[in-house]
């Protein structure tokens, strides 16, 4: 779209792109052979994409659908118990200190898109302390993944959705019950790093795992920090702590995780003709209403 040659229409879309779209729509509408070929190509691409994920050959950080993954030649079945991965740093864990804004640094999770950036998680307990809300903020696409169009997206300045869960009194400290995709599963807080002066939590490793019939069908791993940017040394240290927790077979090795792209924290909001158009037609307000309805529905 944005790389198409020729003059711009309303300073938004290249004229050559509009002409190509008219041609494509015409072919689709009037040529049965073209429609059939297009359907076959789309189905083939879909099957190839999903097949690569199921085979564990796609991006292991963001699109690993393989069941009971093989790690270093050994198949690892099912999900571990919390005691199997919990680290000594979780002794005397204080859930109140865990609240607040976290910056996601790396993830292994096929429910997240690698094209987004500046991902944050703002966690807070409900007033009765029996539940919790996670305000999941994203922007997208990332500048490096869509060099010509990233600043033209309706969510270039951010969008939010909410995850909900509960605190089960029967669980040990460090387990939160999370709801997603119609199921509830445990969210293990495996490790935290503390500020040596204040005792506040500065880094955290989360691990979600779901199995059915002894077969692991999903695992999610999040490396999080209170700071938007971490050094390579700090990230390497997180990997080592995850390795010590026995999480490498579940996706915590460096080659199995996706690094979240970040734009400078002091960078201004995106303001261009595309953002003005999204604002004029009310997309930003629609996103706000959607966010509010999701949050209210989860209370």
Secondary structure, DSSP 8 states (H G I E B T S, - for coil): -TT--S-EETTTEEHHHHHHHHHHHHHHHH-HHHHHHHHHHHHHHHHHHHHHHHTT-S-TTT----SS-EETTEE--S---HHHH--GGGTT--HHHH-EEEEEEEEE-TTS-TTEEEEEEEEEE-TTSSEEEEEEEEEES-TTTSTTTGGGSTTTT-EEEEEEEE--TTS-TTEEEEEETTEEEEEEEEEEEE-TTT--EEEEEEEEEEEETTEEEEEEEEEEESSS---HHHHHHHHHHHHHTT-GGGTTSGGG-EE-B---TT-----SHHHHHHHHTTHHHHHHHHHHHHHHHH-
